Amino acid sequence: MIYSSGSFVFLCTFVGDSTKTKLMKVHLIYFSATHTTQTVCRGVAQHWGKEIVEHDLTLEGPAGEVELSEDDLLVLGMPVYCGRIPELATERLASFRGHSSKAIAIAVYGNREYDDALIEMAQWLEAHNFHMVAAAAFIGRHCIFPAVADGRPDAADEGKMKDFAEACRPLLEVPVDAIPRVAVPGNAELPPYKRSSFCPVPTDQCTQCGTCAANCPAGAISPEDASVVDASRCLACGRCIVICPVGGRQFAGEAYEQASLRFTAAYSARKEPVFFLPEM
């Protein structure tokens, strides 16, 4: 495997009868503030041995239109924020189009629930001419209350990524019209977007280097003063915390500490990934 310029590149040879299709490329499209969704998408796709092209929407969308052919596969990976995929990600997805292209949806959530994220992804895929052939929900460390699902995805999750990839493998080799769309749970009438009431703040270790501001997906942090945060834009995604070179940012405050205790007590029991595959 060769990793170069944000893409995995593989050599592959296809043999078989005329009922099988030649998969050209696997496109990974993801929003991954703390790199967890990216890790899961890569962890699944690496098992197929196909050429992989990555589109990271965390900081910006593509410069122009991106069209996938009918022989391409889209793996759409999204975190779950307050029950839905990030609104910013939806905006940055606008430039992508399929041509009855196969798609796999992957939601990554912090061990509470994935709520309506998968059905929201399914609706977006259908509206943009993709055919969703499989879906999954994986668990990653919670971005606001990191004691929940700490260390995940772990080795057991990596095994589940391989299991999911193997379960999807036959779907890569048959025509898209031979695969029924897979059903996923959720409310078709999506609820309004919500925001967390908590935003990360600088600690005494903050050097005002500007790294957090430059890497905030929502542009919520002032580049002149890292203590100034636009709470109406902050996603509480935790990117500023993991990106800080000196560990100078965190969630804090009495209300946060109390909420953290309640949330950790309620949602620390380990949940496992779930897969949704078509009946064929």
C-alpha positions in Angstrom: 0.0 0.0 0.0 1.3 3.5 -0.9 0.1 6.6 0.9 0.6 9.8 -1.1 -1.0 13.3 -1.2 -4.0 12.3 0.9 -4.9 9.2 -1.1 -4.3 5.5 -0.8 -3.2 4.0 -4.2 -3.5 0.4 -5.1 -2.9 -1.8 -8.1 -5.7 -4.2 -8.8 -6.7 -6.7 -11.5 -10.3 -7.7 -12.2 -11.3 -11.1 -13.7 -14.6 -12.8 -14.0 -17.7 -13.1 -16.0 -19.6 -10.3 -17.7 -22.1 -9.9 -14.8 -19.4 -8.3 -12.7 -18.5 -4.7 -12.9 -15.1 -3.1 -13.0 -14.8 -0.8 -10.0 -12.7 2.2 -11.0 -12.1 4.1 -7.8 -13.3 4.3 -4.2 -14.0 7.9 -3.2 -13.8 8.6 0.6 -15.8 11.8 1.4 -15.7 12.7 5.1 -16.0 15.4 7.7 -13.6 14.5 10.5 -12.8 17.2 13.1 -10.8 14.9 15.4 -9.7 12.4 12.7 -11.9 9.6 14.0 -14.3 9.4 11.0 -11.3 9.6 8.7 -9.8 6.6 10.6 -13.0 4.5 10.3 -13.4 5.3 6.6 -9.8 4.3 5.8 -10.1 1.3 8.1 -12.9 -0.1 6.0 -11.7 0.9 2.5 -8.2 -0.4 2.9 -9.4 -4.0 2.8 -10.7 -3.8 -0.7 -7.4 -3.3 -2.5 -8.8 -0.6 -4.8 -7.6 2.8 -5.8 -8.8 5.3 -3.2 -9.3 9.1 -3.5 -10.0 11.1 -0.4 -12.1 14.3 -0.1 -11.7 15.9 3.4 -14.6 18.3 4.0 -13.5 19.3 7.5 -12.1 22.7 6.6 -13.5 23.3 3.1 -15.4 21.8 0.2 -13.9 21.1 -3.2 -13.0 23.9 -5.5 -15.4 22.8 -8.2 -17.9 20.1 -9.2 -16.9 16.5 -8.5 -18.7 13.8 -10.4 -18.4 10.1 -9.8 -19.0 7.7 -12.6 -21.3 4.7 -12.5 -18.3 2.5 -11.9 -17.1 4.4 -8.9 -17.9 3.8 -5.2 -18.6 6.5 -2.7 -17.9 5.9 1.0 -19.6 8.8 2.8 -18.4 9.1 6.4 -19.9 11.6 8.8 -19.8 12.2 12.6 -23.0 12.6 14.5 -23.5 15.9 16.3 -26.7 16.3 18.3 -28.3 13.5 16.4 -27.5 14.7 12.8 -24.6 15.1 10.5 -22.9 18.5 10.7 -24.7 21.3 8.8 -21.4 22.6 7.5 -20.7 19.1 6.0 -24.0 19.2 4.2 -23.1 22.6 2.6 -19.7 21.3 1.5 -21.3 18.2 0.0 -23.2 20.3 -2.5 -20.5 19.9 -5.2 -20.7 16.1 -5.4 -22.8 14.2 -7.9 -23.1 10.6 -8.8 -24.3 8.7 -11.9 -26.2 5.9 -10.3 -23.0 5.3 -8.4 -22.8 2.8 -5.5 -22.5 4.4 -2.1 -21.8 3.2 1.5 -22.8 5.4 4.4 -20.8 5.4 7.6 -21.9 7.3 10.7 -19.5 7.7 13.6 -21.0 8.6 17.0 -19.8 9.0 20.6 -21.5 5.9 22.2 -24.8 7.6 22.8 -26.9 7.2 19.7 -26.5 7.8 16.0 -30.2 9.0 15.9 -31.1 10.3 12.4 -27.6 10.5 10.9 -27.8 7.5 8.6 -31.2 8.3 7.2 -30.0 11.9 6.6 -27.1 10.5 4.7 -29.4 8.1 2.8 -31.6 11.1 1.7 -28.6 13.1 0.6 -27.2 10.2 -1.4 -30.5 9.6 -3.2 -31.0 13.3 -4.0 -27.5 13.4 -5.6 -27.9 10.3 -7.8 -26.1 7.7 -5.6 -27.4 4.3 -4.8 -26.8 3.4 -1.2 -25.9 -0.3 -1.0 -24.8 -0.6 2.6 -24.4 1.4 5.8 -22.8 1.2 9.2 -22.6 3.0 12.5 -19.2 2.9 14.3 -18.2 4.3 17.7 -15.5 6.9 18.4 -14.5 8.8 21.5 -17.1 11.4 22.4 -15.8 14.8 21.2 -17.4 16.8 24.2 -17.2 14.2 27.0 -14.0 12.3 26.1 -14.2 9.9 29.0 -17.0 8.2 27.0 -15.7 5.7 24.5 -12.1 6.8 25.3 -9.6 5.0 23.1 -12.1 4.1 20.4 -12.0 3.0 17.7 -9.9 0.3 19.3 -8.5 -3.0 18.1 -12.0 -4.7 18.3 -13.5 -1.9 16.2 -10.7 -2.4 13.6 -11.8 -6.0 13.4 -15.4 -4.8 12.8 -14.1 -2.5 10.1 -12.6 -5.5 8.4 -15.9 -7.5 8.9 -17.9 -4.8 7.3 -15.5 -4.4 4.4 -15.7 -8.2 3.7 -19.5 -8.1 4.0 -19.6 -5.3 1.4 -17.1 -6.9 -1.0 -19.6 -8.8 -3.0 -21.6 -5.6 -3.6 -18.6 -4.1 -5.3 -18.6 -6.7 -8.1 -22.2 -6.8 -9.3 -24.2 -4.2 -11.3 -25.8 -1.5 -9.2 -29.3 -2.4 -10.5 -28.9 -5.8 -9.0 -28.6 -4.4 -5.5 -31.7 -3.2 -3.6 -31.3 0.0 -1.6 -30.6 -0.7 2.0 -33.0 0.5 4.7 -31.7 2.4 7.7 -33.4 3.6 10.9 -34.2 7.2 11.6 -36.9 9.9 11.2 -37.5 10.8 7.5 -38.6 14.2 8.7 -35.4 15.5 10.1 -35.5 17.6 13.3 -33.9 21.1 13.3 -30.2 21.3 13.8 -29.1 21.7 17.4 -25.8 23.0 19.0 -24.1 22.1 22.2 -24.1 24.8 24.8 -20.4 24.1 25.5 -17.4 25.6 23.7 -13.7 24.8 24.3 -11.7 27.6 26.0 -8.0 28.3 26.3 -6.0 27.1 29.3 -3.0 28.7 30.9 -0.8 26.7 28.4 -2.3 28.7 25.4 0.4 30.6 23.6 -1.9 32.4 21.2 -0.2 30.7 18.3 -3.4 30.8 16.2 -3.3 27.1 15.3 -6.8 26.5 16.6 -8.3 29.5 14.7 -6.6 28.4 11.5 -8.0 24.9 11.8 -11.5 25.5 13.2 -14.0 24.0 10.7 -16.6 26.8 11.5 -14.2 29.7 11.7 -15.5 30.3 15.3 -12.2 31.2 16.9 -10.8 34.7 16.6 -7.3 34.6 15.0 -6.3 37.7 17.1 -7.4 36.2 20.5 -8.0 32.5 20.9 -10.2 33.2 24.0 -12.8 34.8 21.8 -15.2 32.2 20.4 -18.4 32.8 18.4 -20.7 30.4 20.2 -23.3 30.7 17.5 -20.8 29.1 15.0 -18.9 26.7 17.3 -19.7 23.0 16.6 -18.1 21.7 19.8 -16.4 19.3 17.6 -13.2 19.2 19.6 -10.8 19.9 16.7 -9.2 22.9 18.5 -8.4 20.6 21.4 -6.7 17.8 19.5 -4.9 20.2 17.1 -3.3 22.4 19.8 0.4 21.8 19.9 0.7 22.5 23.6 -2.5 21.0 24.9 -3.8 24.5 25.6 -7.5 24.1 25.0 -10.3 22.2 26.7 -14.0 22.2 27.7 -14.3 23.7 31.2 -16.7 25.3 33.7 -18.9 24.1 36.5 -21.9 23.5 34.2 -19.7 21.5 31.9 -18.3 19.4 34.7 -21.8 18.6 36.0 -23.0 17.7 32.5 -19.9 15.5 32.0 -20.6 13.6 35.2 -24.2 12.9 34.1 -23.4 12.0 30.5 -20.5 9.7 31.5 -22.7 7.9 34.0 -25.5 7.5 31.4 -23.5 6.5 28.3 -20.3 4.7 29.3 -21.6 1.2 28.7 -19.9 -0.1 25.6 -21.8 -0.1 22.3 -20.8 -2.1 19.2 -20.8 -1.2 15.5 -23.9 -2.1 13.6 -24.2 -2.9 9.9 -27.0 -2.5 7.4 -26.8 -4.7 4.3 -29.3 -5.4 1.5 -31.2 -8.6 1.3 -30.1 -10.4 -1.9 
